[in-house]
Amino acid sequence: MYSFLAFVIPPIKVIQKPEGYKAAHLTAVSHPYVQRKRTRRLFKAYNRINHRQDLQQIRRKAA
């Protein structure tokens, strides 16, 4: 039986020793846990932008 933590955070697969920062960064970024965090950050940004636009439209209607 899997331990829950191993299921939530799968191990990072490193194929060979990555050359320098960029390659190491790429292996980490392709990791699903990191991916999930990044998408959440993107959605937050998009929602903030959309919210601001909605407020502007409401103000325009009221004026």
N, C-alpha and C positions, 0 to 999 in steps of 0.2 A: 504493500500500500504506500502510495506517495505521501510524503509529508506535505502539508499544505503550502509551506513556504517555497518548497522546490517547485511546486506547481505554479505559484504566482510569479516567481522570478526564475525563469529557466536560465541555465548556465550560458554564459557568453561563449560562443564557439570561435576560437581563434585558430585559423587554418595553419598559418605558419607565423614565425615571429614577424610582426608588422614593422615596416621600416619607418621610424620617426613618428611624430605626433599624429599626422594626418591619417595614416593607416589605422593606428590604434583607435583614433577617434571614430573612424568609420565603423569598425567592428562594434564599438560601444553603441553607436547611433542606430545600427540595424537591430539592436536588441529590443524586443517588444516592449519591455518596461519603459525604456527611454522614449520609444516611439509614442507610447500612450501619453506620457507626460508632455511631449512636444505637441501632440494634437490638442491636448487640453489647453495648452498655452495659446495655440493659434485660435481655437474657438473663442476663448476669452477675449482676445483682441478683436476678432470679427464682431462679436456681440457688442463690445463697447462702441465700435464704429457705427454699427447699425442702430444702436440705441440713441446715439447722438443725432443721427440723421432723422430718426423718428421724432425726437424732441423738436428739431428744427421745423419739420413739417407741421407739427401741432401748433407751434408758435406762429407760423405763417398763416394757418387757417384762422387762428384767434385774432390776428391783426386785421 
